[in-house]
Amino acid sequence: MKLVVAVVQDQDSNRLAGALTKNNFRATKLASTGGFLRSGNTTFLIGTDDSKIPQLLDLIRDNCRSREQLVSPVSPLGGNADSYIPYPVEVEVGGATVFVLPIEQFHHF
């Protein structure tokens, strides 16, 4: 048994939740916030058998795409903001960060 923790961008969360349900994976959905862009993320906790991990990873890969996004940098803290000109920067967002963890015991009451 494994616990899969998948952190996905909010834009992909509904599509992934639908695909998980359609393929009989049960998941707990948690709201989370990313560090760099301070944007909304969704963290899925999914418990499944070892044999289903490849199928689950394929579902996550197919439903969580990375994309380019323009963001304005935050002004420097404590520095001289007079010379700071915030030009938008293109960064890659989306996709999924996935952790697969072993489960020693599982109980359902």
Biopython code that builds the backbone (N, CA, C, O; Angstrom):
import numpy as np
from Bio.PDB.StructureBuilder import StructureBuilder

atoms = [
    (1, "MET", "N", (0.854, -1.173, 0.000)),
    (1, "MET", "CA", (0.000, 0.000, 0.000)),
    (1, "MET", "C", (0.897, 1.231, 0.000)),
    (1, "MET", "O", (1.943, 1.254, 0.648)),
    (2, "LYS", "N", (0.466, 2.264, -0.744)),
    (2, "LYS", "CA", (1.211, 3.522, -0.846)),
    (2, "LYS", "C", (0.270, 4.696, -0.586)),
    (2, "LYS", "O", (-0.938, 4.610, -0.804)),
    (3, "LEU", "N", (0.860, 5.792, -0.116)),
    (3, "LEU", "CA", (0.157, 7.065, -0.017)),
    (3, "LEU", "C", (0.787, 7.991, -1.043)),
    (3, "LEU", "O", (1.988, 8.258, -0.993)),
    (4, "VAL", "N", (-0.015, 8.474, -1.964)),
    (4, "VAL", "CA", (0.448, 9.417, -2.977)),
    (4, "VAL", "C", (-0.019, 10.801, -2.572)),
    (4, "VAL", "O", (-1.209, 11.028, -2.355)),
    (5, "VAL", "N", (0.925, 11.725, -2.471)),
    (5, "VAL", "CA", (0.632, 13.123, -2.167)),
    (5, "VAL", "C", (0.937, 13.890, -3.446)),
    (5, "VAL", "O", (2.090, 13.961, -3.873)),
    (6, "ALA", "N", (-0.095, 14.462, -4.058)),
    (6, "ALA", "CA", (0.061, 15.193, -5.315)),
    (6, "ALA", "C", (-0.336, 16.650, -5.107)),
    (6, "ALA", "O", (-1.479, 16.945, -4.760)),
    (7, "VAL", "N", (0.607, 17.555, -5.320)),
    (7, "VAL", "CA", (0.347, 18.988, -5.221)),
    (7, "VAL", "C", (0.177, 19.513, -6.636)),
    (7, "VAL", "O", (1.107, 19.465, -7.440)),
    (8, "VAL", "N", (-1.028, 20.021, -6.940)),
    (8, "VAL", "CA", (-1.331, 20.488, -8.298)),
    (8, "VAL", "C", (-1.870, 21.918, -8.241)),
    (8, "VAL", "O", (-2.385, 22.356, -7.213)),
    (9, "GLN", "N", (-1.746, 22.628, -9.344)),
    (9, "GLN", "CA", (-2.273, 23.983, -9.413)),
    (9, "GLN", "C", (-3.798, 23.927, -9.427)),
    (9, "GLN", "O", (-4.387, 22.998, -9.980)),
    (10, "ASP", "N", (-4.431, 24.928, -8.816)),
    (10, "ASP", "CA", (-5.897, 24.954, -8.733)),
    (10, "ASP", "C", (-6.566, 24.785, -10.094)),
    (10, "ASP", "O", (-7.631, 24.175, -10.186)),
    (11, "GLN", "N", (-5.955, 25.315, -11.147)),
    (11, "GLN", "CA", (-6.546, 25.211, -12.482)),
    (11, "GLN", "C", (-6.698, 23.757, -12.922)),
    (11, "GLN", "O", (-7.569, 23.448, -13.735)),
    (12, "ASP", "N", (-5.867, 22.868, -12.401)),
    (12, "ASP", "CA", (-5.903, 21.460, -12.801)),
    (12, "ASP", "C", (-6.679, 20.577, -11.830)),
    (12, "ASP", "O", (-6.946, 19.416, -12.141)),
    (13, "SER", "N", (-7.044, 21.099, -10.666)),
    (13, "SER", "CA", (-7.582, 20.248, -9.610)),
    (13, "SER", "C", (-8.934, 19.626, -9.953)),
    (13, "SER", "O", (-9.145, 18.448, -9.665)),
    (14, "ASN", "N", (-9.841, 20.365, -10.549)),
    (14, "ASN", "CA", (-11.155, 19.799, -10.878)),
    (14, "ASN", "C", (-11.050, 18.710, -11.936)),
    (14, "ASN", "O", (-11.725, 17.683, -11.851)),
    (15, "ARG", "N", (-10.207, 18.936, -12.925)),
    (15, "ARG", "CA", (-10.015, 17.934, -13.980)),
    (15, "ARG", "C", (-9.419, 16.649, -13.380)),
    (15, "ARG", "O", (-9.849, 15.544, -13.711)),
    (16, "LEU", "N", (-8.423, 16.811, -12.492)),
    (16, "LEU", "CA", (-7.812, 15.641, -11.872)),
    (16, "LEU", "C", (-8.800, 14.932, -10.948)),
    (16, "LEU", "O", (-8.864, 13.702, -10.949)),
    (17, "ALA", "N", (-9.569, 15.679, -10.164)),
    (17, "ALA", "CA", (-10.550, 15.067, -9.262)),
    (17, "ALA", "C", (-11.558, 14.230, -10.054)),
    (17, "ALA", "O", (-11.916, 13.128, -9.636)),
    (18, "GLY", "N", (-12.005, 14.742, -11.176)),
    (18, "GLY", "CA", (-12.937, 13.987, -12.026)),
    (18, "GLY", "C", (-12.317, 12.712, -12.567)),
    (18, "GLY", "O", (-12.963, 11.664, -12.589)),
    (19, "ALA", "N", (-11.064, 12.797, -13.005)),
    (19, "ALA", "CA", (-10.378, 11.618, -13.539)),
    (19, "ALA", "C", (-10.145, 10.575, -12.452)),
    (19, "ALA", "O", (-10.264, 9.376, -12.705)),
    (20, "LEU", "N", (-9.814, 11.023, -11.248)),
    (20, "LEU", "CA", (-9.614, 10.083, -10.139)),
    (20, "LEU", "C", (-10.906, 9.341, -9.823)),
    (20, "LEU", "O", (-10.901, 8.123, -9.650)),
    (21, "THR", "N", (-12.015, 10.077, -9.748)),
    (21, "THR", "CA", (-13.316, 9.470, -9.454)),
    (21, "THR", "C", (-13.716, 8.483, -10.544)),
    (21, "THR", "O", (-14.172, 7.376, -10.259)),
    (22, "LYS", "N", (-13.541, 8.898, -11.795)),
    (22, "LYS", "CA", (-13.907, 8.051, -12.935)),
    (22, "LYS", "C", (-13.131, 6.734, -12.935)),
    (22, "LYS", "O", (-13.636, 5.709, -13.393)),
    (23, "ASN", "N", (-11.895, 6.769, -12.418)),
    (23, "ASN", "CA", (-11.040, 5.581, -12.403)),
    (23, "ASN", "C", (-10.994, 4.888, -11.038)),
    (23, "ASN", "O", (-10.089, 4.101, -10.760)),
    (24, "ASN", "N", (-11.982, 5.193, -10.192)),
    (24, "ASN", "CA", (-12.163, 4.530, -8.892)),
    (24, "ASN", "C", (-11.016, 4.724, -7.904)),
    (24, "ASN", "O", (-10.708, 3.826, -7.121)),
    (25, "PHE", "N", (-10.387, 5.896, -7.943)),
    (25, "PHE", "CA", (-9.412, 6.256, -6.917)),
    (25, "PHE", "C", (-10.096, 7.198, -5.942)),
    (25, "PHE", "O", (-10.733, 8.170, -6.350)),
    (26, "ARG", "N", (-9.964, 6.910, -4.658)),
    (26, "ARG", "CA", (-10.509, 7.803, -3.634)),
    (26, "ARG", "C", (-9.413, 8.764, -3.213)),
    (26, "ARG", "O", (-8.258, 8.369, -3.046)),
    (27, "ALA", "N", (-9.781, 10.032, -3.043)),
    (27, "ALA", "CA", (-8.787, 11.039, -2.683)),
    (27, "ALA", "C", (-9.370, 12.019, -1.679)),
    (27, "ALA", "O", (-10.570, 12.294, -1.675)),
    (28, "THR", "N", (-8.501, 12.536, -0.837)),
    (28, "THR", "CA", (-8.837, 13.643, 0.047)),
    (28, "THR", "C", (-8.175, 14.874, -0.542)),
    (28, "THR", "O", (-6.986, 14.864, -0.858)),
    (29, "LYS", "N", (-8.961, 15.939, -0.686)),
    (29, "LYS", "CA", (-8.502, 17.171, -1.326)),
    (29, "LYS", "C", (-8.271, 18.234, -0.258)),
    (29, "LYS", "O", (-9.159, 18.504, 0.550)),
    (30, "LEU", "N", (-7.089, 18.838, -0.248)),
    (30, "LEU", "CA", (-6.754, 19.896, 0.699)),
    (30, "LEU", "C", (-6.349, 21.155, -0.049)),
    (30, "LEU", "O", (-5.619, 21.080, -1.038)),
    (31, "ALA", "N", (-6.814, 22.313, 0.412)),
    (31, "ALA", "CA", (-6.380, 23.581, -0.176)),
    (31, "ALA", "C", (-4.989, 23.896, 0.367)),
    (31, "ALA", "O", (-4.730, 23.728, 1.559)),
    (32, "SER", "N", (-4.104, 24.350, -0.505)),
    (32, "SER", "CA", (-2.750, 24.715, -0.084)),
    (32, "SER", "C", (-2.300, 25.928, -0.895)),
    (32, "SER", "O", (-2.929, 26.293, -1.889)),
    (33, "THR", "N", (-1.213, 26.541, -0.461)),
    (33, "THR", "CA", (-0.690, 27.728, -1.137)),
    (33, "THR", "C", (0.765, 27.510, -1.484)),
    (33, "THR", "O", (1.554, 27.060, -0.653)),
    (34, "GLY", "N", (1.121, 27.837, -2.736)),
    (34, "GLY", "CA", (2.500, 27.686, -3.183)),
    (34, "GLY", "C", (3.390, 28.778, -2.631)),
    (34, "GLY", "O", (2.912, 29.864, -2.303)),
    (35, "GLY", "N", (4.677, 28.503, -2.526)),
    (35, "GLY", "CA", (5.618, 29.443, -1.942)),
    (35, "GLY", "C", (6.063, 30.552, -2.878)),
    (35, "GLY", "O", (5.959, 31.727, -2.526)),
    (36, "PHE", "N", (6.559, 30.209, -4.067)),
    (36, "PHE", "CA", (7.164, 31.200, -4.949)),
    (36, "PHE", "C", (6.153, 32.208, -5.481)),
    (36, "PHE", "O", (6.365, 33.415, -5.361)),
    (37, "LEU", "N", (5.067, 31.736, -6.060)),
    (37, "LEU", "CA", (4.071, 32.642, -6.641)),
    (37, "LEU", "C", (2.935, 32.967, -5.677)),
    (37, "LEU", "O", (2.082, 33.800, -5.983)),
    (38, "ARG", "N", (2.919, 32.323, -4.529)),
    (38, "ARG", "CA", (1.861, 32.499, -3.541)),
    (38, "ARG", "C", (0.481, 32.303, -4.170)),
    (38, "ARG", "O", (-0.474, 33.011, -3.854)),
    (39, "SER", "N", (0.409, 31.330, -5.057)),
    (39, "SER", "CA", (-0.853, 31.057, -5.742)),
    (39, "SER", "C", (-1.498, 29.810, -5.159)),
    (39, "SER", "O", (-0.852, 29.024, -4.466)),
    (40, "GLY", "N", (-2.780, 29.643, -5.451)),
    (40, "GLY", "CA", (-3.523, 28.523, -4.906)),
    (40, "GLY", "C", (-3.128, 27.197, -5.517)),
    (40, "GLY", "O", (-2.944, 27.079, -6.728)),
    (41, "ASN", "N", (-3.004, 26.215, -4.666)),
    (41, "ASN", "CA", (-2.739, 24.841, -5.068)),
    (41, "ASN", "C", (-3.764, 23.944, -4.398)),
    (41, "ASN", "O", (-4.454, 24.349, -3.462)),
    (42, "THR", "N", (-3.849, 22.736, -4.890)),
    (42, "THR", "CA", (-4.656, 21.710, -4.245)),
    (42, "THR", "C", (-3.751, 20.521, -3.998)),
    (42, "THR", "O", (-3.023, 20.092, -4.893)),
    (43, "THR", "N", (-3.793, 19.989, -2.786)),
    (43, "THR", "CA", (-3.014, 18.812, -2.442)),
    (43, "THR", "C", (-3.967, 17.626, -2.314)),
    (43, "THR", "O", (-4.912, 17.651, -1.526)),
    (44, "PHE", "N", (-3.701, 16.596, -3.098)),
    (44, "PHE", "CA", (-4.503, 15.376, -3.063)),
    (44, "PHE", "C", (-3.752, 14.323, -2.251)),
    (44, "PHE", "O", (-2.558, 14.107, -2.458)),
    (45, "LEU", "N", (-4.456, 13.671, -1.328)),
    (45, "LEU", "CA", (-3.927, 12.524, -0.590)),
    (45, "LEU", "C", (-4.654, 11.289, -1.108)),
    (45, "LEU", "O", (-5.875, 11.188, -0.984)),
    (46, "ILE", "N", (-3.918, 10.360, -1.683)),
    (46, "ILE", "CA", (-4.528, 9.202, -2.339)),
    (46, "ILE", "C", (-3.849, 7.935, -1.836)),
    (46, "ILE", "O", (-2.649, 7.747, -2.036)),
    (47, "GLY", "N", (-4.610, 7.075, -1.189)),
    (47, "GLY", "CA", (-4.099, 5.774, -0.768)),
    (47, "GLY", "C", (-4.473, 4.731, -1.800)),
    (47, "GLY", "O", (-5.623, 4.664, -2.232)),
    (48, "THR", "N", (-3.499, 3.911, -2.200)),
    (48, "THR", "CA", (-3.793, 2.889, -3.209)),
    (48, "THR", "C", (-2.807, 1.729, -3.106)),
    (48, "THR", "O", (-1.761, 1.836, -2.466)),
    (49, "ASP", "N", (-3.162, 0.620, -3.749)),
    (49, "ASP", "CA", (-2.283, -0.547, -3.800)),
    (49, "ASP", "C", (-1.072, -0.257, -4.679)),
    (49, "ASP", "O", (-1.140, 0.546, -5.609)),
    (50, "ASP", "N", (0.027, -0.918, -4.371)),
    (50, "ASP", "CA", (1.264, -0.734, -5.136)),
    (50, "ASP", "C", (1.049, -0.956, -6.635)),
    (50, "ASP", "O", (1.617, -0.244, -7.462)),
    (51, "SER", "N", (0.227, -1.946, -6.975)),
    (51, "SER", "CA", (0.018, -2.301, -8.383)),
    (51, "SER", "C", (-0.680, -1.202, -9.180)),
    (51, "SER", "O", (-0.584, -1.177, -10.407)),
    (52, "LYS", "N", (-1.380, -0.294, -8.501)),
    (52, "LYS", "CA", (-2.119, 0.765, -9.198)),
    (52, "LYS", "C", (-1.330, 2.070, -9.325)),
    (52, "LYS", "O", (-1.823, 3.028, -9.921)),
    (53, "ILE", "N", (-0.124, 2.119, -8.780)),
    (53, "ILE", "CA", (0.680, 3.346, -8.826)),
    (53, "ILE", "C", (0.955, 3.810, -10.263)),
    (53, "ILE", "O", (0.788, 4.998, -10.541)),
    (54, "PRO", "N", (1.370, 2.933, -11.189)),
    (54, "PRO", "CA", (1.608, 3.413, -12.564)),
    (54, "PRO", "C", (0.369, 4.052, -13.197)),
    (54, "PRO", "O", (0.473, 5.086, -13.856)),
    (55, "GLN", "N", (-0.797, 3.442, -12.998)),
    (55, "GLN", "CA", (-2.044, 4.002, -13.543)),
    (55, "GLN", "C", (-2.336, 5.363, -12.917)),
    (55, "GLN", "O", (-2.731, 6.296, -13.615)),
    (56, "LEU", "N", (-2.143, 5.476, -11.615)),
    (56, "LEU", "CA", (-2.394, 6.731, -10.918)),
    (56, "LEU", "C", (-1.445, 7.828, -11.391)),
    (56, "LEU", "O", (-1.875, 8.958, -11.626)),
    (57, "LEU", "N", (-0.174, 7.510, -11.533)),
    (57, "LEU", "CA", (0.788, 8.507, -12.012)),
    (57, "LEU", "C", (0.467, 8.958, -13.432)),
    (57, "LEU", "O", (0.642, 10.130, -13.764)),
    (58, "ASP", "N", (-0.003, 8.035, -14.275)),
    (58, "ASP", "CA", (-0.426, 8.404, -15.636)),
    (58, "ASP", "C", (-1.608, 9.370, -15.592)),
    (58, "ASP", "O", (-1.643, 10.341, -16.348)),
    (59, "LEU", "N", (-2.578, 9.108, -14.709)),
    (59, "LEU", "CA", (-3.735, 10.005, -14.576)),
    (59, "LEU", "C", (-3.296, 11.406, -14.156)),
    (59, "LEU", "O", (-3.767, 12.403, -14.704)),
    (60, "ILE", "N", (-2.401, 11.472, -13.192)),
    (60, "ILE", "CA", (-1.919, 12.776, -12.725)),
    (60, "ILE", "C", (-1.172, 13.482, -13.852)),
    (60, "ILE", "O", (-1.394, 14.669, -14.093)),
    (61, "ARG", "N", (-0.298, 12.769, -14.536)),
    (61, "ARG", "CA", (0.474, 13.347, -15.644)),
    (61, "ARG", "C", (-0.446, 13.862, -16.760)),
    (61, "ARG", "O", (-0.213, 14.939, -17.307)),
    (62, "ASP", "N", (-1.467, 13.108, -17.089)),
    (62, "ASP", "CA", (-2.373, 13.481, -18.185)),
    (62, "ASP", "C", (-3.281, 14.656, -17.842)),
    (62, "ASP", "O", (-3.750, 15.350, -18.744)),
    (63, "ASN", "N", (-3.537, 14.892, -16.568)),
    (63, "ASN", "CA", (-4.501, 15.923, -16.179)),
    (63, "ASN", "C", (-3.888, 17.164, -15.552)),
    (63, "ASN", "O", (-4.612, 18.108, -15.235)),
    (64, "CYS", "N", (-2.593, 17.186, -15.368)),
    (64, "CYS", "CA", (-1.922, 18.333, -14.757)),
    (64, "CYS", "C", (-0.787, 18.778, -15.661)),
    (64, "CYS", "O", (0.305, 18.211, -15.634)),
    (65, "ARG", "N", (-1.053, 19.785, -16.450)),
    (65, "ARG", "CA", (-0.085, 20.246, -17.433)),
    (65, "ARG", "C", (0.643, 21.494, -16.948)),
    (65, "ARG", "O", (0.056, 22.360, -16.299)),
    (66, "SER", "N", (1.919, 21.570, -17.271)),
    (66, "SER", "CA", (2.656, 22.795, -16.962)),
    (66, "SER", "C", (2.436, 23.792, -18.099)),
    (66, "SER", "O", (2.206, 23.401, -19.244)),
    (67, "ARG", "N", (2.507, 25.071, -17.775)),
    (67, "ARG", "CA", (2.301, 26.128, -18.761)),
    (67, "ARG", "C", (3.113, 27.351, -18.364)),
    (67, "ARG", "O", (3.538, 27.479, -17.216)),
    (68, "GLU", "N", (3.323, 28.238, -19.310)),
    (68, "GLU", "CA", (4.062, 29.476, -19.059)),
    (68, "GLU", "C", (3.092, 30.555, -18.590)),
    (68, "GLU", "O", (1.964, 30.637, -19.076)),
    (69, "GLN", "N", (3.536, 31.386, -17.640)),
    (69, "GLN", "CA", (2.693, 32.462, -17.117)),
    (69, "GLN", "C", (3.573, 33.671, -16.830)),
    (69, "GLN", "O", (4.686, 33.534, -16.322)),
    (70, "LEU", "N", (3.065, 34.861, -17.160)),
    (70, "LEU", "CA", (3.786, 36.085, -16.844)),
    (70, "LEU", "C", (3.444, 36.523, -15.428)),
    (70, "LEU", "O", (2.272, 36.591, -15.057)),
    (71, "VAL", "N", (4.477, 36.822, -14.633)),
    (71, "VAL", "CA", (4.269, 37.303, -13.273)),
    (71, "VAL", "C", (5.128, 38.533, -13.053)),
    (71, "VAL", "O", (6.208, 38.656, -13.630)),
    (72, "SER", "N", (4.651, 39.433, -12.229)),
    (72, "SER", "CA", (5.425, 40.611, -11.859)),
    (72, "SER", "C", (6.181, 40.304, -10.576)),
    (72, "SER", "O", (5.574, 39.879, -9.593)),
    (73, "PRO", "N", (7.489, 40.509, -10.565)),
    (73, "PRO", "CA", (8.260, 40.233, -9.356)),
    (73, "PRO", "C", (7.844, 41.158, -8.215)),
    (73, "PRO", "O", (7.400, 42.283, -8.444)),
    (74, "VAL", "N", (7.991, 40.676, -7.005)),
    (74, "VAL", "CA", (7.693, 41.456, -5.819)),
    (74, "VAL", "C", (8.853, 42.412, -5.574)),
    (74, "VAL", "O", (10.011, 42.045, -5.777)),
    (75, "SER", "N", (8.555, 43.643, -5.135)),
    (75, "SER", "CA", (9.626, 44.608, -4.894)),
    (75, "SER", "C", (10.518, 44.137, -3.751)),
    (75, "SER", "O", (10.046, 43.458, -2.839)),
    (76, "PRO", "N", (11.808, 44.491, -3.788)),
    (76, "PRO", "CA", (12.730, 44.019, -2.761)),
    (76, "PRO", "C", (12.385, 44.573, -1.392)),
    (76, "PRO", "O", (12.052, 45.750, -1.250)),
    (77, "LEU", "N", (12.469, 43.711, -0.381)),
    (77, "LEU", "CA", (12.193, 44.133, 0.987)),
    (77, "LEU", "C", (13.418, 44.829, 1.569)),
    (77, "LEU", "O", (14.531, 44.312, 1.474)),
    (78, "GLY", "N", (13.221, 45.983, 2.160)),
    (78, "GLY", "CA", (14.315, 46.681, 2.821)),
    (78, "GLY", "C", (15.306, 47.325, 1.882)),
    (78, "GLY", "O", (16.250, 47.979, 2.325)),
    (79, "GLY", "N", (15.105, 47.148, 0.591)),
    (79, "GLY", "CA", (16.037, 47.736, -0.378)),
    (79, "GLY", "C", (15.497, 49.041, -0.912)),
    (79, "GLY", "O", (14.437, 49.514, -0.502)),
    (80, "ASN", "N", (16.239, 49.608, -1.823)),
    (80, "ASN", "CA", (15.844, 50.868, -2.444)),
    (80, "ASN", "C", (14.868, 50.562, -3.574)),
    (80, "ASN", "O", (15.268, 50.061, -4.625)),
    (81, "ALA", "N", (13.598, 50.859, -3.360)),
    (81, "ALA", "CA", (12.558, 50.578, -4.357)),
    (81, "ALA", "C", (12.516, 51.622, -5.454)),
    (81, "ALA", "O", (11.824, 51.428, -6.453)),
    (82, "ASP", "N", (13.246, 52.739, -5.299)),
    (82, "ASP", "CA", (13.233, 53.786, -6.319)),
    (82, "ASP", "C", (13.821, 53.299, -7.640)),
    (82, "ASP", "O", (13.338, 53.681, -8.706)),
    (83, "SER", "N", (14.840, 52.475, -7.586)),
    (83, "SER", "CA", (15.482, 51.999, -8.811)),
    (83, "SER", "C", (14.905, 50.678, -9.290)),
    (83, "SER", "O", (15.346, 50.149, -10.310)),
    (84, "TYR", "N", (13.939, 50.142, -8.584)),
    (84, "TYR", "CA", (13.352, 48.842, -8.929)),
    (84, "TYR", "C", (12.245, 49.028, -9.947)),
    (84, "TYR", "O", (11.280, 49.744, -9.680)),
    (85, "ILE", "N", (12.360, 48.400, -11.106)),
    (85, "ILE", "CA", (11.326, 48.461, -12.138)),
    (85, "ILE", "C", (10.808, 47.043, -12.342)),
    (85, "ILE", "O", (11.536, 46.187, -12.845)),
    (86, "PRO", "N", (9.560, 46.783, -11.959)),
    (86, "PRO", "CA", (9.035, 45.406, -12.013)),
    (86, "PRO", "C", (8.617, 44.988, -13.418)),
    (86, "PRO", "O", (7.474, 45.203, -13.820)),
    (87, "TYR", "N", (9.537, 44.394, -14.158)),
    (87, "TYR", "CA", (9.209, 43.851, -15.469)),
    (87, "TYR", "C", (8.621, 42.455, -15.288)),
    (87, "TYR", "O", (9.142, 41.658, -14.507)),
    (88, "PRO", "N", (7.540, 42.155, -16.006)),
    (88, "PRO", "CA", (6.982, 40.803, -15.901)),
    (88, "PRO", "C", (8.008, 39.759, -16.335)),
    (88, "PRO", "O", (8.790, 39.982, -17.260)),
    (89, "VAL", "N", (7.991, 38.636, -15.662)),
    (89, "VAL", "CA", (8.895, 37.533, -15.948)),
    (89, "VAL", "C", (8.051, 36.313, -16.292)),
    (89, "VAL", "O", (7.043, 36.036, -15.643)),
    (90, "GLU", "N", (8.481, 35.585, -17.326)),
    (90, "GLU", "CA", (7.746, 34.385, -17.706)),
    (90, "GLU", "C", (8.294, 33.199, -16.907)),
    (90, "GLU", "O", (9.494, 32.924, -16.929)),
    (91, "VAL", "N", (7.398, 32.501, -16.204)),
    (91, "VAL", "CA", (7.791, 31.334, -15.414)),
    (91, "VAL", "C", (6.904, 30.154, -15.773)),
    (91, "VAL", "O", (5.795, 30.328, -16.278)),
    (92, "GLU", "N", (7.396, 28.963, -15.509)),
    (92, "GLU", "CA", (6.612, 27.757, -15.752)),
    (92, "GLU", "C", (5.799, 27.449, -14.502)),
    (92, "GLU", "O", (6.344, 27.370, -13.401)),
    (93, "VAL", "N", (4.486, 27.275, -14.678)),
    (93, "VAL", "CA", (3.589, 26.943, -13.566)),
    (93, "VAL", "C", (2.800, 25.699, -13.945)),
    (93, "VAL", "O", (2.832, 25.246, -15.089)),
    (94, "GLY", "N", (2.101, 25.165, -12.974)),
    (94, "GLY", "CA", (1.259, 24.006, -13.236)),
    (94, "GLY", "C", (2.039, 22.712, -13.096)),
    (94, "GLY", "O", (3.066, 22.649, -12.420)),
    (95, "GLY", "N", (1.534, 21.699, -13.742)),
    (95, "GLY", "CA", (2.128, 20.391, -13.565)),
    (95, "GLY", "C", (1.742, 19.837, -12.211)),
    (95, "GLY", "O", (0.737, 20.249, -11.631)),
    (96, "ALA", "N", (2.512, 18.928, -11.715)),
    (96, "ALA", "CA", (2.232, 18.329, -10.414)),
    (96, "ALA", "C", (3.542, 17.946, -9.741)),
    (96, "ALA", "O", (4.499, 17.523, -10.391)),
    (97, "THR", "N", (3.558, 18.102, -8.447)),
    (97, "THR", "CA", (4.655, 17.575, -7.638)),
    (97, "THR", "C", (4.072, 16.398, -6.866)),
    (97, "THR", "O", (3.115, 16.553, -6.109)),
    (98, "VAL", "N", (4.655, 15.227, -7.063)),
    (98, "VAL", "CA", (4.060, 13.996, -6.543)),
    (98, "VAL", "C", (5.064, 13.264, -5.649)),
    (98, "VAL", "O", (6.222, 13.065, -6.017)),
    (99, "PHE", "N", (4.591, 12.872, -4.473)),
    (99, "PHE", "CA", (5.377, 12.070, -3.541)),
    (99, "PHE", "C", (4.672, 10.726, -3.375)),
    (99, "PHE", "O", (3.458, 10.686, -3.174)),
    (100, "VAL", "N", (5.410, 9.641, -3.455)),
    (100, "VAL", "CA", (4.854, 8.306, -3.244)),
    (100, "VAL", "C", (5.516, 7.747, -1.981)),
    (100, "VAL", "O", (6.726, 7.526, -1.940)),
    (101, "LEU", "N", (4.692, 7.526, -0.956)),
    (101, "LEU", "CA", (5.200, 7.127, 0.351)),
    (101, "LEU", "C", (4.708, 5.734, 0.728)),
    (101, "LEU", "O", (3.557, 5.391, 0.460)),
    (102, "PRO", "N", (5.564, 4.933, 1.343)),
    (102, "PRO", "CA", (5.116, 3.608, 1.799)),
    (102, "PRO", "C", (4.210, 3.734, 3.025)),
    (102, "PRO", "O", (4.405, 4.610, 3.867)),
    (103, "ILE", "N", (3.234, 2.862, 3.109)),
    (103, "ILE", "CA", (2.322, 2.836, 4.253)),
    (103, "ILE", "C", (2.582, 1.552, 5.034)),
    (103, "ILE", "O", (2.508, 0.451, 4.488)),
    (104, "GLU", "N", (2.881, 1.710, 6.296)),
    (104, "GLU", "CA", (3.153, 0.560, 7.142)),
    (104, "GLU", "C", (1.867, -0.144, 7.549)),
    (104, "GLU", "O", (1.789, -1.373, 7.539)),
    (105, "GLN", "N", (0.847, 0.654, 7.913)),
    (105, "GLN", "CA", (-0.440, 0.090, 8.297)),
    (105, "GLN", "C", (-1.539, 1.008, 7.782)),
    (105, "GLN", "O", (-1.343, 2.211, 7.615)),
    (106, "PHE", "N", (-2.710, 0.405, 7.534)),
    (106, "PHE", "CA", (-3.867, 1.170, 7.102)),
    (106, "PHE", "C", (-5.077, 0.665, 7.882)),
    (106, "PHE", "O", (-5.318, -0.540, 7.938)),
    (107, "HIS", "N", (-5.833, 1.569, 8.477)),
    (107, "HIS", "CA", (-7.042, 1.205, 9.219)),
    (107, "HIS", "C", (-8.191, 2.072, 8.739)),
    (107, "HIS", "O", (-8.021, 3.275, 8.543)),
    (108, "HIS", "N", (-9.338, 1.485, 8.553)),
    (108, "HIS", "CA", (-10.539, 2.221, 8.178)),
    (108, "HIS", "C", (-11.617, 1.841, 9.187)),
    (108, "HIS", "O", (-12.044, 0.688, 9.232)),
    (109, "PHE", "N", (-12.058, 2.796, 9.990)),
    (109, "PHE", "CA", (-13.039, 2.522, 11.044)),
    (109, "PHE", "C", (-14.395, 3.058, 10.672)),
    (109, "PHE", "O", (-15.346, 2.919, 11.441)),
]
sb = StructureBuilder()
sb.init_structure("model")
sb.init_model(0)
sb.init_chain("A")
sb.init_seg("    ")
for serial, (resi, resn, name, xyz) in enumerate(atoms, 1):
    if name == "N":
        sb.init_residue(resn, " ", resi, " ")
    sb.init_atom(name, np.array(xyz, "f"), 0.0, 1.0, " ", f" {name:<3s}", serial, name[0])
structure = sb.get_structure()
